[in-house]
Amino acid sequence: MLPLPDWRAARLAALSAPDGWLNLVARIDLAPGRHRVGAAQEVRLPSGPELLGTLDLGQTGASFARPGEDPRPFQPVPDGFPQLRVDPFLLEIHSVDGTPALRVRDLTRHPTVTLRHFPDAPDWTIRATWDSLAPEVTEITMKDGSTAAATVTHRATFQHQGKTVILTPTHWKSGKPMFVFRDATAGETYPACRFLFGEDATDRGITLDFNRAISPPCAFTDFAVCPLPPPGNILPFRIEAGELAP
């Protein structure tokens, strides 16, 4: 793992990147078919030209054509959703449980954010047991009230104040399990949840470094759709480590 200061610098850089969360300006539900996109079109953008171009959305992918130009396909992104740069925007086809939407990032915007943290807490770097489970599909509630399916395959277990704590990861990113959790610091931390990525997972255990617990994308933009914690990941005690609410 990167040293914590370097990890935090990389985290801030990712938030501020062209495909980060700070320049997201729209999320527009889509149906399959052909759509005119622009500031004065059926798929209405908050800025830019009256007609940016035409979006074709099919079962096997999406493409976009500016006026007078040939269509260009959206390109796959590792651990992400298909994207295409159409200046001054970065367009993305975002799907939740098979329902597509167009996410729009304004590349002319360069907002900044200050990240605040609890003091570093070495005791909140925990080596937990890491047990595999028979795969089970479960329903996850999203912050906007919708639901999405997630497949549960593992759980992490550790002891805290003499009690057994079990956390279940519901998502994976870059091969790492992602835990969506909430603890008794909610309000000081982002109220809905925080995310934590497990490290060094083997059959001998998994590292849970709560100093690297982060606010979810919906803490930075109204155009993100974030999962809420499953019931077992809502913890009655305080974890005074990681990011505070931005």
N, C-alpha and C positions, 0 to 999 in steps of 0.2 A: 504494500500500500504506500501511496505517497505520504510524506510527512504532512501533518495536519495543516500547517500554514500554506504549503504548496497545493494541497487538495482544495482548500478554501479559495485560493486564487483561481484555480481551474474552474471551480463551481461558479464564481462570479463571472468569469470570462464566457462560460457556456450560456449563462442567462442573458448576457449582453450581445451574443453572437447574432449574425443575420438570421439564423434559424432558432434563436432562443425565444424566451417568453416575453421579453419586454416590449417588442415592437409588433405584437399581434394586435390587429385592429378589427378583425371580423371573423365570425364563424357562421356560415350560411348553409342551412340544410339543403340538400340536393336530391332530386329524383333522377334516375337514369334517363339519358336523352341528351339533346343539344340545347345549350343555354347561351344566351348573349350576356356578357359580363361587362360591367362598367358603372360609372357613377350615375347613369340615367337608364339602366337596363333592368331586366327582370331579376337577374342576380346583381343586386345593387351594392356597389362598393362605397365606402365612406369618403373616398377621395379619388383623384386620378382622372383620366379622360372619360368622356361620356360613354364611349365604347372602347373597352380595352381589347376585346376579342370574343371568340366563340369557344366555349368549352363543350367537348363531347365526352360524355360519361357512359361507359358500357360495362358489361359484366366482367370483361377481362382487363380493363384499364381505362385510362383517361388521356385525352390530348387537348391541346389548346392552339388556336390559330389567331394571330393578330390580323387585322384587316389587310388584305392583299398579300398575306404570307401563307406558306404551307403549314399544316398542323405539326406540332411537336409533341411527343409523348411525355407524360409525367414519368420521372425516373425513380426507381426504387431507392430507398434510403435504409442503411443498416439500422435495425432497432427503431425504425420510424415509419412514416407514411410517405407515399409517393409525392415528389415535389417537382416544381418547375419554376424557374425564374422568368418572370415576365415584367421587366422594369416598368414602374418602380416597385414592383411587388415580388415576393416569393409566395407562390401558391402551393397549397398542399391539400391532397384529398385525404381527409380524416374520417375514419369509420369507427363507430362504436356498435358492436354486435351486428355488423353488416349494414348499418344505416350510415350513408355517406354524407359528408358535409365539406364545404370549401373553407379552409382556413387561409387567412390572408395576413401576411406580414409586410409592413411598409418599410422598405429598405432605406427610405430617406429619414427615418426616425432613429435616433440614437439615445434613448432614455437610459438613465442610470438608476441604480438602487443601492441602498446601504444595507448590508447584511449584519445583523447583530447576533451574538451568541452568548450562551451561558459560559462562565469560566470553564476552561478545560478540566475535565473530570476523569482522571485515569481509571477510577473504580467503575466507570460506566463503559469500559471496554471489556466485554464479556466473551468468554469462550463457552458457547452453549452446545448441548448435544444436538445432533442433526439426524432426524429419523425420516426415512422414506415411507410413504403411504401408498396404498392402492389409489391410483388416480381417481379423483372425484370432481365432477363439475358442480360448481356452486354459483349462486346468484349474488352478485355484488351490487350494492346500491351506489349510484353516482351522486355527486353533489347537486346536480340539477334535478334530481328525483327520478331519473331513468334507472334502468338496471342493465347489467352486462354479465355475461357468463365468464367465469374464470375456472381454470382447472387447478386443483390443489393436489400437490404431490409430495410435500414435505412439511415438517414442522420443526421449530427450534424450541428447546426447553432449557431453562436455567432457574436458579434459586434466587429469591430476593426476600430478605427479611424473614427467612425461615419458611417461605411458601414457594410452591412450584409455579412458574410462569411459563405458559405455552404461547408462542407467537407463530402464526401461520402466514407464509408468503402467498400472495394471490397473483403476483405478476413476476415476470423475469425481464431483465434488460442487460444486454451484453453478457449473457450467461450468468448473471448474478440474480439471486432471489430478492424480490422487493417486498418489504413488509410495510403495510399501511397500518398505522397505529395512532392511538390517541391516549394521552395520559393526563394526570391531574394538573399539569401545567397549562392545559388548553386555555387560551385567552392571553397568556403571556407568549406561548407559542401559537402558531396558526390554529384557530379554534376547531376546524373540521378534522384535521389529521396532520401527521407528518409522515414522511417516507424514510425508510432506512434500507440500504442495500447490504446484504450479508456478504462477508468476505471469507475467502479461504475455506470454502465448504468441502469437507471430505466425510467419509464415513466415521471419522473420529471426532467431528465437531464442526462448528461454524463460528466465525468471529462476528459479534454484534457490537460495533463501535458507535454508541449513541452520540458521541461527539460529532459524528457525521450525519446525524439525523437532520433532514432538510424540510423546508416548507414545500408543499406541492405547487405545481404550476398555477392552480387556481388562486394561490395567494398573491400572484403577480398580475393576473389578467382575468377579466370576466369571460373571456372567450376560450378558456380551457375547460375541459370536462374531466373532473378528477374522481377517482374512486374514494369511497368512505371505508373506514375500517370494518372488517367483519366483527361480529360481537365479541369473539374471544380476544381480539386485539385492542379492546378498550380497557385500559389498565387503571386501577383505582389509586395508584400511587404516583408520586412525582418523579419524572426523569429530568433532572436539572443538568442537561447536557444537550449540545447541538444548537440548531438555529432557533432564535426567537422569531416572533412574527415580524415580517418586514415592514 
